[in-house]
Amino acid sequence: MPAAKARGLNAEKFSFNTSDERCENCNGAGTVEIDMSFMPAIETMCPVCEGMRFNEELLTLRFQGYNIAHILDMTVSEAMVLFEEETKIFAILDVMKQVGLEYLKLGQSTSTLSGGEAQRIKLATELSKSERGKTLYLLDEPTTGLHPQKVERLLAILKKLVTKGNTVVVIEHNLDVISKADTIIDFGPGGGCSGGHIVAVGAALEVAAHNKSLTGQSLRAYITSDVHKRVNNIFKK
C-alpha cells in the first residue's frame, strides 16, 4: 500500500517468518509455549501481540480496512472476496481453490498440513507459473482426505498439465484416480517384501482383465459397479 511504501516497508516486512517487524515475544508465531514440567508443553496466545504476530506499527497499515494479521487469518475463500479486483493475487487464490484448498488459512503453519495438502500447495504453485511444458510431476497420494467431488477437480487439473506437454506420475490407491489414468503400472504381487515387481501395465480395462493383479481385481469390481450406477441413472431419467 502507498502508506507502507512511504515508510520503506517492502513485502518481506510482512512475513511472520523472517520480518524484523514481527512480535519480539513470539517471533511471529502468535503463540508461546508454556513449560508444564512433567507434562507436555502447551501453546497459548502471545500476551504481547495477542495472536496478531506483528508489532503495532505494522498493524496500523490496512487494505480495505484489514491489516496483515486479519488477512493471514482469512481462508482462501474469504480472501478471494477481498482480493477480487487484485488480478495477480486472485489468480493464485483461484488455483488454490481449484486444487481443493479453499478452506486453508493464508497464515496457516506448514506443520499443520497433511501430506496431501502440502503436495497440492506445491501443485498450485506450479499451476500459477507461466506455462512451460516438458516437466515431470511426481505426486504421492495427493487425494488423501479429499471429498470425491474434489478428487474430480484434481483430476481435471492433472489432465490439463498433461495436455500442455507435461508428464504426471501419481502413486495412488484411489480407484477413481487409477481408473482414469492413461497408463497404470501395477506393482506387486503383494506388499512390502512380497512386492516390488511389475505385475501389469496398461489402461484400466487391460489391468482389470489381468487375473494375477490385485489392483486389477479391485478395478474390475469398481468398473462393474460404476457401469451399473450409470445405467440406473439413465433409467431414472
N, C-alpha and C positions, 0 to 999 in steps of 0.2 A: 504494500500500500504506500501511497505518497508519504504518509507520516513516518513510516518505517525507513524509507529511503532518506528522508530528511535527517534522521538520527544515525544514518550509516549502518542500519541493520539489514544484512543480506539474508538469504534463505537459510544459511547454516545456523543463524542465531535462533531459529525457530525449531531446532532439533532437540528433543529431550534426551538424546543420546550423547551429544558432543558439545552443545552450546554452553558458553560461559554465562548465558542469561538464565540458566536452569536454577531451580531452588538449590541452594548450597546444602541444605539439611538432608534432602533425599536424593540429590543428584539427578533430578528429573524423573524419578520413579513415581512420585506422587504418594508413595507409601514408605514406611520404615519398618524394619524388623525389630521385634521385642524379644529378647532372650528370656526364655522361660525356665532356665537352669536344667532341670531333669526332664523337661517336656520339650517337644519340638517348638522352634521359634514361630511366632505368629506375626502376620503382617497387619499393620494398622495405618490409617490415613496419616500422612505427614502433618504434624501440628503447625508447622510454619507456613506452608503454602496451601494447606487444606485440600491436598489432592490436585492442585492446579498445575504443578510441575515447574512453573517458571516464576521469575521474580515479578514484583508488582508493576514495574515499568513496562515490561514486555506485554503484560496482560492488559495494559491500557489501550493497546493497538487493536482495532476491531475491523472486521469485514462484515458489512451489513448487520452490525450490532453484535457480532460474535467474535470473541477473542480466540487465540490459538488453542487454549485449553478446552473451550466449548467445542471447537471444530474437531479436535482429536477424540472427543468423547462421542462424536456422531458415528452412526453406522454408515456404510457405503450408500444405502438407500436414502438416508436423511441428507447426506452430503450432496447427492445428485440433485436434490431440490434446490439447495443453497447455491450450488455452482452451475446451475442450468445454463447461464449465459457465458460461462467461462469455458470456451471450447476445448482447450487442451486438458484442463482438469476433468471436465465432464467426460471426455473420451476415455480417459484412464479408468474412471469410476464405472463407466458403462461396461468396459471389458471385465472388470471385477464382478459385475452383476452377471454377465454372460457365463462366467465360469462358476456361478453359484455361490459367490461370497458376499452377497449384498447385506448379510447380517453382521459381518465383522465390523468392529470399530476401527476408525482410522489410526488411532493411537494404541491399538492392541499389541501387547508384547508377543514377540515371535515364540516365546517359550510356552505360550498357552495354545498354540496352534497344533492341530493334528498333522500327521504326515501328509495326508491327502490335501489339507488346506494349504500347507506350505508349498506343495507342488503346484497347486492351482494358482497361487500367487506368482510363482515363477513363470507359469504359463501365461498369466495375464500380462506380466512384464514383457514377455516375448511378443505377444499379440499387439501390444501398444507401440512396438517399434515399427520402423518402416519395413515394408515387405522386402525380404531378401532371398527367400527360397534356398534350396540346396542345403538345408540344415537338418541334422538328425536330432530328434527329440526322444529321450528315454524317460518313460513315466512308470512309476511303481505303485500300483493300486490307487490311481487318482480318484476313484469313485467312492473311496472309504467315507461312510457317513452321509452320502448323498441320497436325496429322495429320487425315486425313479424318473420323475419329470426333469430333474436337474441333470440326471445321467444323460438323458436325451439331448439336453442343451450342450453338455460337454462333448458328446459325440459329434454334434454338428460343428463345433469349433475345431475338433481334431480333423474332421474331414476337410474343413477349409484350409488347414495347414497343408494337408496332402495335395489338394488341388492347386496350391500355389508352388508346388515343386519340392516340398519338404518330405522327409520320411519320419513317421511316428511309430515307435516301438513301445507297446504297452504291456506290462506284466499285470495280468488281471485274472480274477476268479468270478467276476460278474458276468453272467451268461448274456445279459443284454449287450454288453460290450463285445464279448467273444463272438457272438453270433453275427455281428455286423462288421467284423474285421475283414479286410481284403484277403489276408493270409493268416492262418492260425498255425503256430508251431507248438505242438503239444509235447511237453517233457514228461517223462515217467520211467517205467510204468507206475511206480509208486512215489512216495515222498522220501526225503532225506537220503539215507544210504541205499534205498530201493529205487531211487530215481536217477536223473542225470542223463538219460538217453532220449533221443528224439523218437517219439512213438508214431506221430502222424503230422503231416504238413498238408495244408490246402485250405480251401474255402470251408465255410461252416458245414455244408451238406456233405462234402468229402470226408471231413473229420468225423461227422456224425455217423457215417457209414463204416467207419473203422472199428472192427469188433474188439480190438485189443486196447483201444483208447478209452480211459475212464472219462476224460473230457468229452469224447465222442458220445459216450452213453448219456451223459448229462445233457449234451446238446440235442441229442435225439429226442429226449423227453421234453426238453424246452421247446424245440421247434414244433413238435406234435401238439403240445399244449397251446402254443401261440396260434397255430393254424385253426384249431378248434375255436379259440376265442374270436378270431376274425370271422369265421363262418357264422358263429352265433350272433355276432354283431350285425352282420349283413341281414340275417333273417329277422332280427329285432326291428331293423329299419323298415 
